[in-house]
Amino acid sequence: MKALGYLRAPRATAPPARMTPGPGDAGGRSGLTLEEQEQALRLLCGQHGHQLVASFVERPRGGQEGRAFLRLLERLDASPGEYGQVVVADLTLLAPTTKEIARRLLEVEHRGAAVLVASHTVGDPLLVVLRGWAKERERSLRRRRVREGMERRALRGLGLGRPAYGYRLDPGGRFQAVPDEAETVKRIFSLYAQRGLGLRRIVNQLNTDRVPTRSKGAWSVIAVRDLLRNRTYLGTYRRFGIRIPGSLPRLVEPELFQATQERLRAQGQRGRHGPGSRYLLSGLLYCGGCRGRLTAVRRRAGRTGAGAEGYYRCQRRGALPCPQSSYEMKGLEAAVRDELGRLASLDQPAAAPLAPSAGAAQQRALREQVQRLDQCLQRYLDRAAAGSLSPAGVRELSREPLRLRRTLQGQLARLEGKG
């Protein structure tokens, strides 16, 4: 029997130590190379006496997911009944998501071919996918229940997670002020908004006076700035979009908090738009080690200051362990200039703005119809996951929606081609 192969090129840079879970018992072997997939398909076809006629390789990049699969379906449509099998090394290679795996599996079957999986040669592939869908559905329901429980706690004014500096939770989960920390919060706001001290001077005062942070470490500019921006100190608790005034002790009066925010905004605008910044990347960089913001500094050599060297330094330096607290300015700016020059040399013309047309409205309407059909398939999968619909029932009920979806997708492709 003739067979068609479907392969998926692995991503050039896979996320470290993380792999997308496969559906159910599919094995999650999504890291297979093309050569390994090809070997698995040839071995599978040899074991079952199939002839591997052609293979389609999915190379998803720039939103091009599914192009190879569409070509495979066109091959099946062009020669009905000629190909009895579509072989794939692993179910996780068929599509990026469990729902899309189920849809593609059904698309192939509705054309009279079966999907044969090298990593799962026994049993119904659709049943494997449905088990995976049931697990995903259960995880989703569990996450929803946890979130609803947390929202109920928030509505009652109970704390979730670690409270802000200056507060603690009593045994019942309600906020209490920590006297020493609360005084430090008031002191920081007063030093900044009323006495006009800068962030670094405040940090120096706190560290000189040995005022402890909650982690018993040193204060940093970023810690002080985040504290000054925290609206919790007004006595209003915010979580999950829920705002509950008076749910915790107020540590800062509204007038003082407002004056603080105005000064922070003014200083931020002065830093962004001030005259003649000497530093090319000032305000644009974040540390690759800890994601803290980088600030530009110069280290002078000797008493005369001759030979000053510029660096971009992590603001979290000294407060949190950071594997790389500073970056040499000259080399970093040169690398950015080189990359900008490379991008400019690509000479890609800007796309002309699309004029609104009846075609655009038609495309939008078609996409909405496709989305409704996808929701219909999802309901069938949910019913099967709940045990109220068999795999055979999913196959039968999905036939017409998927046929309509193919028709709509064809119309959409023609309209997009004209555009």
C-alpha positions in Angstrom: 0.0 0.0 0.0 1.3 3.5 -0.9 2.0 5.9 1.9 2.8 9.6 2.3 5.2 10.8 5.0 4.8 13.9 7.1 7.9 15.3 8.9 8.5 18.5 11.0 11.8 20.3 11.0 13.0 20.9 14.6 13.3 24.5 15.7 16.8 25.9 15.2 17.0 27.1 18.9 14.8 25.0 21.1 14.0 26.5 24.6 16.5 25.1 27.1 15.3 22.4 29.5 11.7 22.7 28.4 9.6 20.7 25.9 6.0 21.1 25.0 4.1 18.1 26.5 2.7 15.6 24.0 -1.0 14.7 23.9 -1.6 11.9 26.3 0.7 8.9 25.7 2.2 10.3 22.5 5.6 10.3 23.9 6.5 14.0 23.6 9.4 13.2 21.2 9.1 16.5 19.4 12.9 16.9 19.4 13.5 14.3 16.7 15.7 15.5 13.8 14.6 15.2 10.2 17.0 12.3 9.7 15.7 10.4 12.7 12.1 11.0 11.5 12.9 9.7 8.0 14.5 6.6 9.5 11.5 6.0 11.7 9.1 6.3 8.7 11.1 4.0 6.5 11.3 1.4 9.3 7.6 1.7 10.0 6.7 1.3 6.3 9.0 -1.7 6.0 7.4 -3.4 9.0 3.9 -2.9 7.6 4.7 -3.5 3.9 3.9 0.0 2.8 5.7 1.9 0.1 6.8 5.4 1.1 6.1 7.4 -2.1 6.7 11.0 -0.9 7.3 13.0 2.2 6.2 16.5 3.2 8.4 18.5 5.5 6.9 21.2 7.7 9.3 24.1 8.2 7.3 26.5 10.4 8.8 30.0 10.3 7.3 33.5 10.1 3.7 32.3 10.5 3.9 29.6 7.8 2.7 26.7 9.9 0.7 24.1 8.0 1.9 24.8 4.5 3.4 21.3 4.1 0.3 19.7 5.6 -1.9 21.5 3.1 0.2 20.1 0.2 -0.2 16.7 1.7 -4.0 17.1 1.7 -3.9 18.3 -1.9 -2.0 15.2 -2.9 -4.7 13.0 -1.2 -7.5 15.0 -2.9 -5.8 14.7 -6.3 -5.7 10.9 -6.1 -8.6 9.6 -4.0 -7.9 6.1 -2.7 -4.3 5.9 -4.0 -2.7 6.4 -0.6 -3.9 4.4 2.3 -1.5 5.7 4.9 0.0 8.9 6.2 3.0 8.0 8.3 4.5 10.3 11.0 7.2 9.6 13.5 5.3 10.9 16.5 1.8 12.4 17.1 3.4 15.5 18.6 5.0 16.2 15.2 1.6 16.4 13.4 0.7 19.9 14.8 1.8 22.3 17.5 -1.4 21.9 19.7 -3.5 19.0 20.8 -6.6 20.5 19.2 -4.8 21.0 15.9 -3.4 17.4 16.0 -7.0 16.1 16.4 -8.2 18.2 13.4 -5.4 17.1 11.1 -5.9 13.5 12.1 -9.5 13.8 11.2 -8.8 15.7 7.9 -6.6 12.8 6.8 -9.1 10.1 7.8 -12.0 11.9 6.0 -10.0 11.5 2.8 -9.8 7.8 3.2 -6.3 7.4 4.6 -5.2 6.3 8.0 -2.5 7.9 10.2 0.2 5.5 11.2 2.5 6.6 14.1 6.0 5.1 14.5 6.1 5.8 18.2 2.6 4.4 18.8 1.9 1.4 16.6 -0.8 -0.1 18.7 -4.2 1.4 19.2 -6.3 4.2 17.7 -4.3 7.5 17.3 -7.5 9.5 17.8 -8.1 7.8 21.1 -4.5 8.8 22.2 -5.2 12.4 21.2 -8.6 12.4 23.1 -6.8 11.2 26.2 -4.4 14.0 25.9 -7.3 16.5 25.4 -9.0 15.1 28.5 -5.8 15.8 30.5 -5.4 19.3 29.1 -9.1 20.0 29.9 -8.7 18.8 33.5 -5.6 20.9 34.0 -7.5 23.9 32.6 -10.4 23.3 34.9 -8.1 22.9 37.8 -6.3 26.2 37.0 -9.7 27.9 36.7 -10.9 26.6 40.1 -7.6 27.8 41.7 -8.0 31.2 40.2 -11.6 31.5 41.3 -10.6 30.6 44.8 -7.9 33.2 44.8 -10.4 35.8 43.5 -12.8 35.0 46.3 -9.9 35.5 48.9 -9.1 38.8 47.2 -12.7 40.0 47.4 -12.7 39.3 51.2 -9.6 41.5 51.5 -7.3 38.5 52.2 -3.7 38.5 51.0 -2.4 36.3 48.3 1.3 35.5 48.2 4.0 37.6 49.8 2.8 41.0 51.0 4.6 44.2 50.1 7.4 45.6 52.2 5.8 47.2 55.3 3.0 44.5 55.7 2.5 41.0 56.9 -0.4 38.6 57.0 -2.0 37.6 60.3 -3.1 34.0 60.8 -6.4 34.8 59.2 -4.8 36.1 56.0 -5.5 39.8 56.7 -3.0 42.6 56.3 -1.1 44.1 59.2 1.5 46.8 59.2 5.0 45.8 60.3 6.0 48.8 62.5 9.7 49.1 61.6 9.1 48.5 57.9 6.1 50.9 57.9 8.4 53.6 59.3 11.0 52.9 56.6 8.3 53.2 53.9 7.2 56.6 55.3 10.8 57.7 55.6 11.5 56.9 51.9 8.5 58.8 50.6 9.3 61.8 52.8 13.0 61.8 51.7 12.0 61.7 48.1 8.9 63.9 47.8 9.4 66.3 50.7 13.1 66.7 51.1 14.0 66.3 47.4 16.7 63.6 47.8 17.5 61.5 44.8 17.1 57.7 44.6 20.9 57.0 45.0 21.2 59.3 48.1 18.2 57.6 49.7 19.8 54.2 49.0 23.1 55.4 50.5 21.3 56.7 53.6 19.4 53.4 54.2 22.5 51.3 53.7 24.6 53.6 55.9 22.0 53.4 58.7 21.9 49.6 58.2 18.1 49.6 57.6 17.4 46.0 56.7 15.5 45.0 53.6 13.1 42.0 54.0 15.8 39.7 52.6 18.4 41.3 54.9 20.4 42.5 51.9 21.4 46.0 50.8 19.0 48.5 49.4 19.2 49.3 45.6 17.9 52.0 43.4 15.4 49.7 41.7 14.1 48.5 45.1 13.5 52.1 46.3 11.9 53.1 43.0 9.5 50.2 42.9 8.5 50.9 46.5 7.8 54.6 45.6 5.5 53.4 42.8 3.6 50.8 44.8 0.0 52.0 45.2 -0.6 49.4 48.0 0.7 52.0 50.5 -2.5 54.0 49.9 -4.4 51.2 51.6 -6.0 49.8 48.5 -5.5 46.1 47.6 -5.3 45.2 43.9 -5.3 41.7 42.5 -6.8 40.0 39.4 -8.3 43.4 38.4 -10.1 43.6 41.7 -9.7 46.9 43.7 -10.6 46.8 47.4 -10.1 50.2 49.2 -9.4 50.1 52.9 -8.4 46.4 52.9 -5.0 47.1 54.5 -3.5 49.9 56.6 -2.6 53.1 54.8 1.1 53.9 55.2 1.2 57.0 52.8 -1.2 59.8 52.5 -2.7 60.4 49.0 -1.2 63.9 48.7 2.3 62.6 49.5 1.9 59.7 47.1 0.7 62.0 44.3 3.6 64.3 44.8 6.0 61.3 44.6 4.5 60.1 41.3 4.7 63.6 39.8 8.4 63.8 40.7 9.1 60.3 39.3 7.4 61.2 36.1 9.2 64.5 35.7 12.6 62.9 36.3 11.8 60.1 33.9 10.9 62.6 31.1 14.0 64.6 31.9 16.1 61.5 31.6 14.5 60.5 28.2 14.4 63.9 26.6 17.1 65.9 28.4 19.7 67.7 26.3 22.6 65.7 24.8 22.8 62.4 26.6 26.4 61.2 26.2 25.3 57.5 26.2 23.9 56.0 23.0 21.9 53.3 24.7 20.9 55.1 27.9 17.5 53.9 29.1 17.2 51.2 26.5 19.1 48.3 28.0 18.3 45.4 30.4 20.8 43.1 32.1 21.0 39.6 30.4 21.8 38.1 33.8 18.9 39.2 35.9 16.7 41.4 33.7 17.5 44.5 35.8 17.7 47.9 34.0 21.2 49.0 33.0 22.5 52.5 33.7 25.5 54.2 32.1 28.6 55.0 34.3 32.2 55.9 33.8 35.1 54.6 35.8 38.0 57.0 36.0 41.6 55.7 36.0 44.0 57.6 38.3 43.7 60.9 40.0 43.5 62.9 36.8 40.6 61.0 35.5 42.5 60.3 32.2 41.5 57.2 30.3 37.9 57.0 31.7 36.2 53.8 30.7 32.4 53.6 30.1 30.2 50.8 31.3 26.5 49.9 31.4 25.9 48.7 34.9 23.1 46.6 36.3 21.0 48.6 38.9 20.5 45.4 40.9 24.2 45.1 41.5 24.9 44.6 45.2 21.2 43.8 46.0 20.7 40.5 44.1 23.1 37.9 42.9 23.8 38.9 39.2 26.1 36.8 37.0 27.1 39.8 34.9 26.7 43.2 36.7 28.4 45.4 34.1 29.0 45.6 30.3 31.8 47.4 28.5 30.2 50.4 26.8 32.4 50.7 23.7 32.0 47.1 22.6 28.2 47.0 23.3 27.5 50.2 21.4 29.6 49.0 18.5 27.7 45.7 18.4 24.3 47.5 18.3 25.5 49.9 15.5 26.7 46.8 13.4 23.4 45.1 13.9 21.4 48.2 12.9 23.6 48.6 9.8 23.0 45.0 8.9 19.2 45.4 9.2 19.2 48.6 7.2 21.2 46.9 4.4 18.5 44.4 3.9 16.7 47.1 1.9 13.2 45.7 2.3 10.6 48.2 1.0 7.9 49.2 3.4 4.6 47.7 2.7 2.0 50.0 1.2 -0.9 50.7 3.5 -3.9 48.5 2.6 -7.0 50.4 1.5 -10.2 49.3 3.2 -12.2 47.2 0.7 -15.1 44.8 0.5 -12.5 42.1 0.2 -11.1 42.8 3.7 -14.6 42.6 5.2 -15.2 39.4 3.3 -12.0 37.9 4.6 -12.9 38.9 8.2 -16.3 37.3 7.8 -14.7 34.1 6.5 -12.2 33.9 9.3 -15.1 34.3 11.8 -16.9 31.4 10.2 -13.8 29.3 10.4 -13.4 30.2 14.0 -17.0 29.0 14.7 -16.3 25.7 13.0 -13.2 25.3 15.1 -15.3 25.9 18.2 -17.7 23.3 17.0 -14.8 20.7 16.8 -13.7 21.7 20.2 -17.1 21.0 21.7 -16.9 17.5 20.2 -13.5 17.0 21.7 -14.8 18.2 25.1 -17.7 15.7 24.9 -15.4 12.9 24.0 -13.0 13.9 26.9 -16.0 13.8 29.3 -16.9 10.4 28.0 -20.3 11.4 26.4 -19.0 10.9 22.8 -17.0 8.0 21.4 -14.1 8.4 18.9 -16.4 7.1 16.2 -18.9 9.8 17.1 -16.2 12.4 16.9 -15.3 11.1 13.4 -18.8 11.2 12.2 -19.9 14.5 13.7 -16.7 16.3 12.5 -17.0 15.3 8.9 -19.4 18.1 7.7 -17.8 20.9 9.8 -14.4 20.0 8.5 -15.7 19.9 4.9 -17.2 23.4 5.3 -13.9 24.6 6.9 -11.9 23.4 3.9 -14.3 25.2 1.5 -14.1 28.5 3.6 -10.3 28.2 3.8 -10.1 27.8 0.0 -12.2 31.0 -0.5 -10.1 32.8 2.1 -6.8 31.8 0.3 -8.2 33.0 -3.0 -9.1 36.4 -1.5 -5.8 36.8 0.2 -4.0 35.9 -3.1 -5.9 38.7 -4.8 -5.0 41.2 -2.1 
